[in-house]
Amino acid sequence: MANCQITCITKPNVNSSHEHITHVGNPSVPWKLTVEQVIQNIDSNVDPRNGKTAYVGVQRPAGRRAYIQTYADGDWNNNLLSLNQCPL
């Protein structure tokens, strides 16, 4: 399994506190992937995680677009939304 550290996100509206994340990345390595690419990697058994070992999984709500979300401390949460925006 491959590991990666997500340290930034990209959203269509930078000022929105609840917006779909379109990309995640880590500019210090550097890398940046679309959410669709991350979902494909997760579905292919690639296990991205951050320094605190929060796993990133795919949520598929009925009738809505699939999205990624962290799983930490036994709970699905929105830790990704607290990250800084990725550089352009």
Protein Blocks (a to p, Z undefined) as FASTA:
>chain_A
ZZdddfbdcdfblmlcbdcdfbdcdfklpccddfklmmmmmmnopacddfkopacddddd
ehiacdddddeehiacfklmmpccddZZ
